[in-house]
């Protein structure tokens, strides 16, 4: 069998941790090969070894049968290996073309950069693979899904035959995910080979040929996707049976905790984003907000949490007005916030895990006295929460930046849930997480509800909204356009409501 890539007995260590323990993966030409594992299982590390970002302690890499030493990404590029990273490596003020040619600029005879030629080549590549990217657009003006296509184009422009996708759907809307699957299929038709790092089982079943599973740094095995199923893949990944249905008793809603009346908020471009919106969340219930990204959800959360000012309307928490209060005042009044962008709003990446866990409380006793931090108390608390929330980290002193995405998310959830706020806002709480972590986080949200807390869940994953919510508020064009019970609706009907259609009445179709 001819393999385009073989990684044999790869071992990669970091201080105090073996990230890859003698792992094997072999990629056939023209296949989409999934690399499946929990957050922190060592998937990205293994691919960073292949891309030359890390050097392995042991093992060998073969490209088309030849043993190679990949000491940096330029060598990987020369060997036809390209990587689309989970967190994009793009310069925001630059255009698409400037980003793609960076470090590889075509020159005119006089030695100037030939932007025209580059734009033409990029347009041709974009058309050939159905990427629909505008070469002259600025990165800061295009959607996350488009930015990812720019990353794909960057690898193709450098002549990649093997593309590594690292969690490519973690930041995409459902529509963008469907489009990405099509792009992957067209890449394969053109003779490329793909390694897809993921823990989304539905995507593996839909688009992959084979799947290699790794668990806690060890290779578990490779399976043909057509001969397996979602349940088998889940248990291979986490080492136990996983429940895809969240178990919960019917909600017992009590008094109104959050009341939003006639709220108006402008977005960053000063355009009306939330338009006279009304919403209530009661103690002891989870209200899910369903909506296509860009319909005002972000601005609604930012207005409630004090991150942005509202133009008019009222936000009440337990009958107290918290409209346009500072984030700290909102937090102290009893609001917990799991933000949708964990890097931008959830963590200080260069702080330790312990410091991040007390970000909301560091100025209070016992963590500080007379403005002097009490590190003993801070790290004692951190150790407790790390254990309780299964945050996989070498220690509480590890910088948050060094943790996998899922473990960063668990640290944020530990911090917010531990304060047991009256209102817990969970925005995309499971984005980019594996089935085991998702199951854990859903349980925590339901525990808070059962303690009599109000939970507001915002998610683009419709199965999550249907599974976890007690009531679903559909948001379209800055307003709540419908309120339905999960048992009285389905994904199709919600999809129509989210797109602004009022043709179906909630409850007509099960």
VEXSEKOL-50834 format. One line per 2 residues: their letters; for each residue x, y, z of C-alpha. Coordinates in pm, 1 decimal. Each point is the difference from the previous one (the first is absolute). Example, Ala and Ser with C-alpha at 12.3 -4.5 7.8 and 13.67 -1.06 7.14 Angstrom:
<pts>
AS = 1230.0,-450.0,780.0 | 137.0,344.0,-66.0
</pts>
This chain:
<pts>
XX = 0.0,0.0,0.0 | 135.7,341.4,-98.3
XX = -45.6,261.4,270.4 | 61.6,370.8,-59.8
XX = 79.1,53.4,369.0 | 108.8,-247.7,268.4
XX = 68.3,95.8,359.0 | 148.6,-299.8,180.0
XX = 48.4,-39.4,378.7 | -3.9,374.5,61.5
XX = 80.6,104.7,356.0 | -22.9,364.4,109.2
XX = 62.1,114.6,357.5 | -45.5,330.5,178.9
XX = 115.5,68.6,358.4 | -203.3,-233.0,219.8
XX = -213.9,-142.4,-280.1 | 23.0,-251.6,-285.8
XX = -222.6,156.0,-266.9 | 53.1,-272.3,-265.3
XX = 94.1,-349.2,113.9 | 119.3,-210.1,-299.2
XX = -284.9,96.2,-235.0 | -41.1,-124.2,-359.0
XX = -208.3,158.5,-276.3 | 10.4,-76.6,-372.6
XX = -170.7,215.0,-262.3 | -100.3,-141.1,-340.1
XX = -2.7,220.1,-309.8 | -342.8,151.6,-67.9
XX = -156.6,-79.2,337.8 | -141.3,210.0,281.8
XX = 147.0,-153.7,313.2 | -140.0,106.4,338.9
XX = 220.2,33.6,306.1 | -243.9,-37.9,289.0
XX = 56.3,54.4,371.2 | -114.0,192.8,305.3
XX = 121.0,353.6,70.6 | 361.0,-33.7,108.2
XX = 39.2,-354.0,-140.5 | 300.7,111.8,-207.5
XX = -156.3,42.4,-347.5 | 126.8,351.8,-72.0
XX = 341.2,-86.6,146.7 | 34.5,-294.4,-239.5
XX = -87.7,216.8,-299.7 | 230.6,279.2,119.8
XX = 276.8,-263.0,-12.4 | -94.7,-81.2,-360.8
XX = -5.1,371.2,-88.4 | 344.5,58.3,154.2
XX = -113.6,220.0,290.1 | 116.4,-264.2,253.0
XX = 284.0,-251.7,-14.9 | -82.6,-354.5,120.0
XX = 216.1,-178.4,257.9 | -42.2,-323.3,-192.6
XX = -152.8,-146.6,-317.6 | 17.5,67.1,-370.9
XX = -197.4,183.2,-267.3 | -20.0,-120.7,-358.6
XX = -131.7,200.3,-293.8 | -82.1,-216.4,-304.6
XX = 218.9,-277.2,145.7 | 306.3,218.4,62.4
XX = 110.5,60.2,359.3 | 16.5,377.3,65.8
XX = 100.5,234.7,282.1 | -240.4,292.5,29.3
XX = 172.8,257.5,218.6 | -219.5,298.9,-90.0
XX = -321.5,89.2,-191.4 | 193.4,117.0,-307.5
XX = 129.9,-356.0,-45.8 | -358.3,-129.2,45.6
XX = -115.6,244.7,-270.9 | 279.3,-116.1,-233.3
XX = -116.2,-359.5,55.5 | -355.4,100.5,-97.7
XX = -145.7,2.5,353.6 | -224.3,293.1,100.0
XX = -180.9,64.2,328.0 | -318.1,195.9,70.5
XX = 29.4,86.8,369.4 | -289.7,18.7,245.8
XX = 89.3,359.8,90.2 | 65.2,179.7,-325.6
XX = 342.3,146.8,-75.9 | -119.8,310.3,-187.7
XX = 95.1,369.2,8.4 | -333.2,182.3,39.3
XX = 76.7,336.0,-173.6 | 148.5,-181.6,-303.7
XX = -200.1,-112.9,-302.3 | -67.5,-365.3,-82.7
XX = 274.1,11.5,-266.2 | 258.0,163.7,228.2
XX = -60.9,-271.0,261.3 | 26.5,-285.2,-248.4
XX = 327.8,112.9,-160.5 | 165.5,108.1,327.4
XX = 353.5,-141.0,-3.4 | -50.7,-131.9,-351.9
XX = -53.4,320.5,-201.8 | 15.7,-10.0,-382.8
XX = 223.8,280.3,-128.3 | 1.1,207.7,-319.4
XX = 320.0,40.1,-204.4 | 77.0,318.8,195.1
XX = -22.6,-190.5,330.3 | -338.0,139.7,111.7
XX = -276.6,-225.5,132.4 | -227.6,-102.8,-286.4
XX = -337.8,27.1,175.7 | -195.2,-15.5,-330.0
XX = 153.3,-335.4,-94.6 | -57.4,-135.4,352.3
XX = -366.1,112.7,2.9 | -54.3,-170.7,-334.9
XX = 153.3,-328.2,121.0 | -200.8,11.2,323.6
XX = -322.7,69.6,-192.4 | 71.1,-302.0,-223.4
XX = 67.5,-225.8,302.2 | -312.7,131.2,174.4
XX = -215.9,-74.0,-307.7 | 154.8,-342.8,-55.7
XX = -80.8,-122.1,352.0 | -330.6,186.0,39.8
XX = 133.7,217.3,285.3 | -171.8,325.7,-113.1
XX = 263.4,225.0,161.6 | 51.3,364.7,-102.8
XX = 381.1,46.6,-31.6 | -17.1,374.6,67.2
XX = -218.5,-12.2,316.1 | 157.8,88.9,334.2
XX = 12.9,-280.4,259.2 | -165.1,217.3,266.8
XX = -306.0,47.5,-226.5 | -73.1,-368.2,-77.4
XX = -177.8,-270.4,201.4 | 176.6,-270.6,200.7
XX = -103.8,-257.3,-262.6 | 159.6,210.2,-274.7
XX = 317.4,45.8,207.5 | 28.7,-376.9,19.2
XX = -26.0,-22.5,-379.8 | 287.4,248.3,-20.0
XX = 205.7,-240.5,214.2 | -90.3,-284.5,-239.4
XX = 100.4,215.1,-298.6 | 328.3,83.2,174.4
XX = 92.1,-371.5,8.2 | -112.7,-57.7,-361.5
XX = 196.3,303.5,-120.9 | 311.9,-159.5,148.7
XX = -67.9,-320.3,-192.4 | -134.2,-223.7,279.2
XX = -95.3,-355.2,-101.3 | -79.2,-104.9,358.9
XX = -220.5,232.7,206.1 | -31.3,-24.2,377.7
XX = -319.7,156.5,138.5 | 16.7,64.3,377.1
XX = -354.9,10.9,143.3 | -119.2,193.9,-306.4
XX = -369.1,12.2,96.3 | 44.0,118.9,360.7
XX = -63.1,363.5,-97.4 | -246.3,-46.0,-288.3
XX = -378.3,31.9,-27.5 | -197.1,-308.9,-119.1
XX = -24.5,147.8,-352.9 | 375.5,63.2,-14.4
XX = 67.9,-356.4,118.8 | -206.6,-140.1,-289.6
XX = 193.4,220.6,-243.5 | 335.3,-109.0,149.2
XX = -92.7,-368.0,-50.6 | -64.0,77.8,-367.7
XX = 337.7,176.3,-25.1 | 172.7,-305.6,150.0
XX = -168.6,-229.5,-251.3 | 109.6,221.9,-288.2
XX = 360.0,-0.9,133.0 | -2.7,-381.0,-0.5
XX = -137.8,-5.3,-356.8 | 300.4,211.1,-100.8
XX = 235.2,-267.0,138.6 | 75.2,149.2,342.5
XX = 6.4,-203.9,325.1 | -138.2,131.1,330.0
XX = 56.5,-67.5,369.5 | -293.4,136.8,200.6
XX = 59.6,55.6,373.0 | -341.3,-4.1,162.8
XX = -219.4,-137.3,274.1 | -328.8,63.7,-180.8
XX = -124.4,-349.8,-71.8 | -276.2,100.3,-243.3
XX = 257.6,169.0,-224.0 | 224.0,-308.4,-1.1
XX = -291.8,-220.7,-103.1 | -95.5,246.4,-274.1
XX = 332.0,78.7,-165.5 | 283.9,-233.0,111.0
XX = 128.4,-328.3,-144.3 | 202.1,-123.6,296.3
XX = 49.4,110.8,360.3 | 295.7,-35.7,237.3
XX = -93.6,31.8,368.8 | 238.1,122.9,269.3
XX = -74.3,8.3,371.9 | 217.0,170.6,263.1
XX = 294.2,7.8,-240.0 | -18.5,-366.8,-105.0
XX = -114.4,-140.9,-333.6 | -315.8,-212.2,41.0
XX = -29.3,-110.0,-364.6 | -125.4,84.0,-349.6
XX = -348.1,-89.6,-126.3 | -181.7,20.3,-334.4
XX = -275.8,256.8,46.0 | -250.9,-199.4,-207.6
XX = 36.6,-292.6,247.0 | -56.2,198.9,320.2
XX = -257.1,230.0,162.8 | -17.0,307.8,221.4
XX = -39.2,-197.0,326.5 | 298.8,-223.7,-70.8
XX = 220.2,298.6,-92.0 | -108.5,183.9,316.9
XX = 89.7,-287.3,228.6 | 334.8,-55.4,-179.5
XX = 73.7,369.0,54.2 | -85.1,33.4,370.6
XX = 38.2,-362.4,112.7 | -358.8,-37.1,124.3
XX = -360.7,14.3,-118.0 | -112.2,356.2,-74.0
XX = -357.1,124.4,24.5 | -109.1,228.1,-284.3
XX = -328.9,82.2,172.0 | 17.8,230.7,301.5
XX = -192.7,-145.4,292.5 | -205.7,256.5,181.1
XX = -322.1,27.4,196.7 | -268.0,243.4,-123.5
XX = 78.7,360.4,100.2 | -175.1,164.4,295.3
XX = 21.3,370.8,-96.5 | -49.7,244.8,289.1
XX = 42.3,380.9,15.6 | 136.9,207.0,-287.8
XX = 376.3,50.3,47.6 | 86.9,178.5,-327.0
XX = -242.2,238.1,-164.3 | 99.5,185.0,-319.5
XX = -249.2,262.6,-121.0 | 4.2,191.0,-332.2
XX = 379.1,-27.9,-21.6 | 182.5,181.2,-280.6
XX = 373.2,-52.5,-60.3 | 227.5,112.3,-282.7
XX = 285.9,-216.5,-126.9 | 364.5,105.8,-48.9
XX = -90.8,168.8,-331.3 | -271.2,205.6,177.0
XX = -278.3,-192.2,-175.8 | -311.6,-106.1,197.4
XX = 63.8,-360.9,93.7 | -247.8,-66.8,282.1
XX = -337.2,155.8,-78.4 | -247.6,50.9,286.5
XX = 58.3,-353.8,119.9 | -199.1,-157.2,284.7
XX = 112.2,-308.2,192.0 | -59.5,-164.7,337.4
XX = 196.6,-278.6,170.5 | -134.2,-152.4,322.0
XX = 170.0,-170.6,290.0 | 18.2,-376.1,-61.4
XX = -11.9,5.0,-380.5 | 240.6,-4.1,-293.6
XX = -102.9,233.1,-280.9 | 182.1,-71.9,-326.7
XX = 42.1,271.8,-261.3 | 0.4,-144.9,-352.1
XX = 107.0,217.9,-290.6 | 234.0,27.8,-294.5
XX = 321.2,181.0,96.3 | -22.5,375.8,-50.3
XX = -361.3,51.3,106.7 | 86.3,196.4,314.2
XX = 82.8,-283.2,242.5 | 352.3,130.2,71.5
XX = -120.8,356.3,64.6 | -282.0,-128.1,225.2
XX = 247.7,-190.6,220.7 | 244.0,291.7,3.7
XX = -278.0,238.6,108.8 | -114.4,-231.2,282.9
XX = 356.9,-56.9,124.8 | 100.2,368.0,-20.2
XX = 249.8,-43.5,-283.6 | -191.4,240.5,-222.8
XX = -244.0,284.2,65.0 | -364.6,-27.1,-101.9
XX = -177.9,292.3,-171.3 | -331.8,-46.1,177.5
XX = -210.5,-255.3,182.4 | 49.9,-168.6,337.8
XX = 192.8,-300.8,129.9 | -122.6,-115.8,341.1
XX = 157.4,-267.9,219.2 | -211.5,-112.3,295.7
XX = -201.3,323.6,-40.3 | 314.5,215.9,22.0
XX = 98.6,217.7,-296.4 | 341.1,-103.7,-138.3
XX = -28.0,187.7,-331.7 | 337.3,143.7,-109.0
XX = 172.8,-96.7,324.5 | 372.5,-85.6,-18.7
XX = 93.8,-367.5,-53.7 | 120.0,-26.4,362.2
XX = -326.3,144.3,136.2 | -197.8,-242.3,-221.0
XX = 213.4,-292.8,121.0 | -42.0,100.7,365.0
XX = -376.7,29.6,-43.4 | -12.2,-374.1,-77.4
XX = 83.5,-62.8,-367.3 | 242.7,-268.4,-120.8
XX = 124.0,15.8,-358.5 | 155.9,-276.5,-209.2
XX = 100.2,213.4,-302.2 | -21.2,-121.7,-359.0
XX = 360.6,100.2,-71.8 | 202.0,-162.9,276.0
XX = 328.9,159.1,-107.3 | -127.9,355.1,-37.5
XX = -234.1,21.5,300.6 | 41.7,-316.4,208.6
XX = 367.5,-25.2,89.3 | 323.4,191.1,37.6
XX = 203.9,-254.1,-196.1 | 337.6,87.4,153.8
XX = -135.8,-26.9,356.3 | 10.5,-337.8,172.9
XX = -306.9,-223.6,24.9 | -18.5,92.0,370.6
XX = 1.2,374.5,-70.3 | -269.1,-42.8,-266.9
XX = -221.5,-193.3,239.0 | -17.0,298.8,241.3
XX = -35.5,274.2,-265.5 | -351.6,83.7,126.9
XX = 86.4,-14.9,371.9 | 372.7,77.0,43.2
XX = -72.3,334.4,173.3 | -223.1,-163.2,263.6
XX = 84.9,-193.4,316.5 | 165.5,-250.6,41.7
XX = 186.5,56.9,-329.7 | 126.4,344.3,92.3
XX = 40.8,217.6,305.9 | 76.6,373.2,-15.4
XX = 59.2,-38.8,-378.0 | 267.9,-270.5,57.2
XX = -76.6,-331.6,-173.5 | -2.6,-312.2,214.2
XX = 157.3,-253.5,-239.1 | -42.7,-291.0,241.7
XX = -380.8,45.2,5.3 | -14.3,65.7,-376.7
XX = 182.1,-320.7,-91.0 | -181.2,-205.6,263.0
XX = -330.3,106.8,-158.1 | 137.8,-67.1,-349.3
XX = 108.8,-354.9,95.0 | -351.0,-73.1,132.3
XX = -172.1,121.5,-317.7 | 253.7,-167.2,-232.7
XX = -87.9,-332.5,161.5 | -375.0,64.1,21.6
XX = -32.0,108.6,-365.5 | 257.6,-244.6,-138.9
XX = 221.2,275.6,-146.3 | 292.4,-191.1,-149.8
XX = 308.1,208.9,68.1 | 352.3,-87.7,120.7
XX = -64.7,232.7,298.1 | -188.2,309.2,120.0
XX = 317.0,197.6,-81.8 | -13.2,-87.8,-372.7
XX = -79.6,299.0,-226.9 | -355.7,-20.4,-136.7
XX = 146.4,30.0,-350.6 | 156.8,-348.5,34.3
XX = -334.7,-177.8,53.7 | -208.6,-154.6,-277.6
XX = -314.6,191.7,-101.1 | -227.5,-235.3,193.0
XX = 197.7,32.7,320.2 | 11.2,379.3,-34.6
XX = -379.7,-13.4,-26.7 | -31.1,-222.2,308.9
XX = 212.6,249.3,198.9 | -236.4,284.6,-97.0
XX = -306.4,-209.0,86.4 | 156.6,-97.4,335.0
XX = 52.7,369.7,83.3 | -352.0,109.6,-99.8
XX = -199.6,-295.1,135.9 | 189.5,-9.2,332.0
XX = -130.0,349.2,85.3 | -352.3,-143.6,-49.0
XX = -144.5,321.2,-151.5 | -376.8,60.3,-14.5
XX = 26.5,31.3,-378.6 | 252.4,-207.0,-194.2
XX = 49.5,110.7,-361.9 | 158.6,-277.9,-205.3
XX = 94.6,116.5,-350.5 | 120.8,-279.8,-229.2
XX = 109.8,-191.6,313.6 | 94.5,-317.7,-189.1
XX = 146.8,150.4,-317.5 | 299.2,-208.7,-104.8
XX = -45.6,-258.3,276.8 | -10.2,-380.2,-15.8
XX = -302.8,-214.3,91.3 | 131.9,-79.0,349.3
XX = 54.3,368.9,83.4 | -336.4,95.7,-154.7
XX = -180.0,-258.9,214.8 | 177.8,138.9,310.3
XX = -87.3,365.4,-77.4 | -365.9,-77.5,-74.2
XX = -20.4,-178.1,338.8 | 145.8,308.2,172.5
XX = -255.5,232.2,-166.6 | -284.0,-229.1,108.7
XX = 140.7,-20.5,356.8 | -8.9,381.6,17.5
XX = -359.4,-0.8,-126.2 | -94.2,-261.2,260.3
XX = 152.5,217.8,274.2 | -260.6,260.2,-100.2
XX = 229.2,217.0,-211.2 | -97.8,158.0,-332.4
XX = 204.2,-110.8,-302.2 | 12.7,179.8,-335.5
XX = 157.6,-220.9,-269.2 | 107.2,142.3,-335.4
XX = 113.5,-256.0,-256.7 | 16.8,-47.8,-376.1
XX = -24.9,-379.2,51.0 | -370.0,-73.1,-40.7
XX = 27.7,-348.7,149.0 | 152.5,159.8,313.5
XX = -280.0,259.2,20.3 | -267.0,-271.9,-40.0
XX = 170.5,-238.0,243.0 | 81.5,234.9,289.9
XX = -260.0,281.0,-7.0 | -331.3,0.6,184.2
XX = -121.8,283.2,-221.4 | 138.7,126.9,-332.3
XX = -6.8,366.5,-102.5 | 69.4,45.5,-371.8
XX = 191.8,315.0,-89.4 | -18.1,157.4,-344.2
XX = 106.6,349.0,-110.9 | 53.1,127.0,354.9
XX = -330.9,-121.0,144.2 | -143.2,-307.9,169.2
XX = -244.4,-115.4,-269.1 | -129.6,-317.4,159.9
XX = 3.5,-193.2,325.8 | -46.5,-377.2,-15.4
XX = 40.6,-305.2,218.4 | 265.2,-250.4,-123.8
XX = -252.6,-285.8,1.0 | -233.6,198.0,-229.7
XX = 252.1,72.4,-274.8 | 286.1,-148.7,-204.1
XX = 317.6,110.3,-181.6 | -182.0,69.9,-328.8
XX = -261.2,225.1,159.0 | 260.2,183.9,210.3
XX = 212.2,45.7,-314.4 | -295.7,166.3,-176.9
XX = -72.3,227.2,296.8 | 369.9,92.6,23.6
XX = -6.5,101.0,-366.2 | -293.7,233.8,66.6
XX = -277.5,-221.4,-134.0 | -328.8,17.7,184.9
XX = -169.4,-264.3,-216.4 | -12.7,-268.1,269.2
XX = -161.5,38.8,334.9 | 201.9,-142.0,287.5
XX = -161.0,-325.0,105.2 | -146.9,-86.1,-341.0
XX = 276.0,-245.5,-82.4 | 180.0,-229.0,236.2
</pts>
